[in-house]
Amino acid sequence: MWTPNPDQHVAPKLESLSTPTGESLQADTRVGVAEQVTRAIVALEVDDETVIRDIDAPGETITANWTLDNGSARLVGVDGTPVAGNTSVPIDPTENIGVRVTLVDTGGNTYTYQQWTAVQSTPAGVQAVTPAERRVCRLTTDCDPEDAYLPDDPTAHPEWVDFETTVSATG
């Protein structure tokens, strides 16, 4: 594989995809948090619709719990605490669901985790493609494709960076 830096060696990896399918899907997205982070913003995004929740004084990790059914995506909880208010956004029969966690440190610097999960309606309910497309970036909340999350490359990200999502079918 070619890279712009001749000293950088890239080991391509094929990753198996799965397609959990059910009446609804339950997902948990967990990210690592740096020690100097003082607040975070969790967002569930579909097209121009977004549900946002602020977190003051996050711990070492943040877990966003979200669900999908044939008509909506819903932010259910953050770190086990239910999210109050209107937490759902409508989804089309074929859609990309975005989950974004932006960390803010004491100096106002940001580190963003961003993922996009392809979903579609089926006769059995809803289906997702996992793993999702994952990106991480500094100083912006909209990561570029070049900011791909590389879980098997310890030099690609700070040591505290961790980005995992599990999706399971219900019903």
Secondary structure as GFF3:
##gff-version 3
##sequence-region A 1 171
A	DSSP	beta_strand	21	22	.	.	.	ID=ss1
A	DSSP	beta_strand	24	32	.	.	.	ID=ss2
A	DSSP	beta_strand	37	46	.	.	.	ID=ss3
A	DSSP	beta_strand	49	56	.	.	.	ID=ss4
A	DSSP	beta_strand	61	68	.	.	.	ID=ss5
A	DSSP	beta_strand	72	78	.	.	.	ID=ss6
A	DSSP	beta_strand	81	82	.	.	.	ID=ss7
A	DSSP	beta_strand	88	90	.	.	.	ID=ss8
A	DSSP	beta_strand	94	105	.	.	.	ID=ss9
A	DSSP	beta_strand	110	122	.	.	.	ID=ss10
A	DSSP	beta_strand	125	128	.	.	.	ID=ss11
A	DSSP	beta_strand	133	138	.	.	.	ID=ss12
A	DSSP	three_ten_helix	145	147	.	.	.	ID=ss13
A	DSSP	beta_strand	163	170	.	.	.	ID=ss14
###
